[in-house]
Amino acid sequence: MASNLKDADTTFLDNGLNTEDNVYNYSVTAYSSNNFLVGSSFPASSVRLTAQSQVGSIQLNWNAFVPWSNQIQSFPRKHRIYRGPEDATESELELYDSVEVLTDGFMFVDRGQHGALEADKTYCYRVMTRGGYGNPAIDEPLQNFSQIICAQLGDTIPPCKPTVLVNTIDCEEFLADKDNCGSNLFQNTIHWQHNREAGCDANILGYRIYRGLSADGDFVLLPEAGIVTDTFYVDTNVLSYAYCYKISAVDRSLNESELSDAVCNDNCPYYELPNVFTPNGDNCNDLFSAYSDRSLSGEEGGCKISEDALTKCARFVKSVVFRVYNRWGQEVYSYEGSISDDVNSIYIDWDGKDNNGNQLSTGVYYYVAEVTFDIVSSDKTKIIKGWVHLIR
């Protein structure tokens, strides 16, 4: 941010800040009377305070990135702890204790030094750091306040497991949208409700997200999610919708609930083959291929498929085993491909030749395709039978 101060001003008050969620950094730039840059100070941050509930105590930790020292040998050395009741304002917080940071560091444990801490009571804190440059020409102490943070005593009682839902995909809408053809990054949205059954800790800090490939398989913590304080989470940039999720609740004593019941989203698989192709070398429909958007991007030459055919494009296919038979039931061509294969692919791209490289004559041929889809469901493989008219 920038501010124009009057000539004699050496103070600036920044109002209306959300110090609960944000850390703010400040630097001062000086200009001469003829508007030439003199120099800038190093940035100084506001103090960030955290509170961790423990059994019988509340631990405070704080830090600040400032160009002066908050641990100088000379006066002042003690940082001040202010405390007050729930919803207390800055002026209502009273000086409670102080910390000798040279020996104890930037930490204070409230064990009820001035009266026992009460269970189920909320205590709010604010810390004042006091430091200096160690330069007699600069007034000390340099005082810097943290935000206000509130906590309750810790316990060993875990929360109850949350109730979880997942936003499932409407496959009819998904497959009808041709813009989804060729998509390879997706997102899942999970949301949950806190379980407030009797006997569970209701003092929730947040939630942890676990992800797996099936409802009865292994689930792995998503470290990038951290402890989520909302009641929803968007799992972005995943390679498919086919994931299952479990959620746990974490209280302020870092007790974790058991994992919720699994909720799963699934992909919308599709695979369709045409019934005619013309391998005559005119660069139009020369290959027998599963529907895709590749011909629109020019990968197959000059013959473009219709826009309507984009709704038929292959989606969420892992592998294909394809066999072709003549009218006497003899196998004339076979093919295997997977989405991870650098040479083959799920699209087949048969050029009308048999397994020995000989051109097959014009006629009707019959095929069986064993298609394995990328889905959570146990019924992952589908057998597709059909015919194709090879025309030269």
C-alpha positions, -999 to +999 in steps of 0.1 A: +000+000+000+011+036-004+004+067+016+014+103+012+024+118+046+027+155+054+062+169+056+065+166+094+046+133+097+064+103+111+033+083+121+008+065+100-023+046+114-036+018+092-072+011+101-098-015+092-075-045+088-084-081+092-055-090+115-072-123+125-066-139+091-038-118+076-002-108+084+007-073+072+042-061+062+053-024+061+082-005+047+089+033+048+104+051+017+119+085+022+121+113-004+141+145-003+124+179-004+129+180-042+113+145-045+144+124-050+145+090-035+166+088-003+160+052+006+136+025+020+135+006+052+135-031+054+100-046+057+086-052+092+056-075+098+029-076+123+032-102+150+015-135+143+002-153+174-010-190+176-026-208+204-026-246+211-050-261+236-034-286+260-047-306+289-047-281+318-030-253+298-030-231+267+003-226+249+010-194+229+037-190+202+044-159+182+068-146+156+075-114+136+099-107+108+113-073+116+146-055+109+153-048+146+159-074+173+132-087+196+159-105+217+184-078+226+207-081+257+199-046+269+164-034+281+138-043+271+139-080+270+104-091+282+074-095+258+041-088+274+010-111+275-025-096+276-055-117+284-093-113+286-126-131+283-143-142+251-152-114+226-129-090+245-117-059+226-081-047+226-088-022+254-105-049+275-075-072+274-054-067+306-017-072+312-015-108+325+022-118+324+055-113+306+081-136+290+119-134+293+125-142+256+163-145+259+158-176+280+122-188+272+119-179+236+087-167+219+065-190+239+042-187+269+022-215+286-008-203+306-013-228+334-035-205+354-006-185+370-031-160+385-061-183+392-070-217+379-081-220+343-117-231+339-128-259+316-152-248+288-142-212+293-127-192+264-096-171+270-084-145+246-048-133+243-027-106+227+011-104+227+033-072+227+068-078+214+094-053+227+127-049+209+152-024+195+182-018+172+206-014+201+213+021+188+212+049+215+200+073+188+168+053+182+142+053+210+134+020+226+114-001+231+099-007+197+065-022+205+046-044+181+012-061+189-001-094+176-037-101+166-062-113+193-066-151+195-089-172+217-087-207+230-101-231+256-084-257+278-073-288+261-087-323+267-083-359+256-119-363+243-119-365+204-147-350+183-173-373+167-167-382+130-184-358+105-212-366+082-199-362+046-214-357+012-198-353-023-211-334-053-216-362-078-214-357-115-245-358-137-232-381-164-260-373-189-251-336-188-214-343-188-215-365-219-238-342-237-213-313-233-189-316-262-165-292-245-157-320-220-142-340-248-105-342-243-106-328-207-079-342-184-081-321-152-112-321-129-122-312-094-143-328-067-162-308-041-168-325-007-189-310+021-197-322+056-216-314+088-202-314+122-215-342+144-227-328+177-236-360+195-233-361+233-199-372+246-179-357+217-157-326+219-175-297+202-145-274+203-135-280+167-103-265+152-108-279+117-109-310+095-085-333+077-091-347+042-083-382+032-085-396-003-086-431-018-093-450-050-122-471-036-145-471-006-129-501+010-093-494+000-065-474+016-070-437+023-041-412+023-041-378+041-040-348+017-012-328+032-017-299+008-052-294+023-039-288+058-065-284+085-096-271+067-116-246+088-146-245+063-171-273+060-163-280+024-132-287+003-125-285-034-100-311-046-087-294-077-066-305-107-072-342-102-069-365-132-104-379-129-136-377-108-131-413-096-120-408-060-134-416-026-130-393+005-131-396+042-130-366+067-119-364+103-125-336+128-097-321+148-103-302+181-081-275+196-062-301+216-053-318+183-074-348+192-086-364+159-119-381+154-123-414+137-126-411+099-161-405+084-178-430+062-164-430+027-181-410+000-172-415-036-176-397-069-172-415-102-163-408-138-187-408-167-171-434-191-180-437-227-166-455-257-181-458-292-168-472-325-180-463-360-195-488-384-177-477-416-142-466-427-125-461-461-088-469-460-082-457-496-054-432-490-074-400-494-067-388-459-103-389-450-117-417-428-086-438-436-085-453-400-110-472-380-108-453-347-128-447-316-146-413-316-125-384-303-117-348-309-083-356-327-096-351-362-108-316-353-073-308-342-058-320-374-041-351-361-057-373-387-056-352-418-082-334-438-114-352-428-133-336-399-159-353-379-191-336-371-196-315-340-223-339-329-197-367-329-178-349-301-205-361-277-194-396-286-157-392-279-139-416-256-139-406-220-122-422-190-109-453-208-078-471-194-072-498-220-087-516-250-083-551-263-097-552-299-102-582-323-116-583-358-132-614-375-142-621-410-176-635-419-163-671-414-153-663-378-116-662-384-096-636-365-079-613-390-067-584-368-059-578-331-048-548-311-041-539-275-036-503-263-038-483-231-039-447-221-004-449-206+011-465-236+035-443-255+032-462-287-004-475-288-035-458-276-071-465-267-083-452-301-072-483-321-065-465-354-068-497-375-056-491-411-076-520-427-047-545-428-046-579-413-021-591-387+004-599-414+003-564-429-019-575-459-048-552-471-081-568-464-107-567-491-139-546-490-166-562-469-183-564-435-161-574-406-171-582-370-153-570-339-152-576-302-137-548-280-129-554-243-128-519-228-116-512-193-128-479-178-113-457-151-142-459-126-147-466-089-173-492-096-162-528-095-177-534-130-148-517-148-147-538-180-173-537-208-175-560-238-186-542-270-196-562-300-204-548-334-196-547-371-178-524-395-180-520-432-145-517-448-148-498-481-119-493-505 
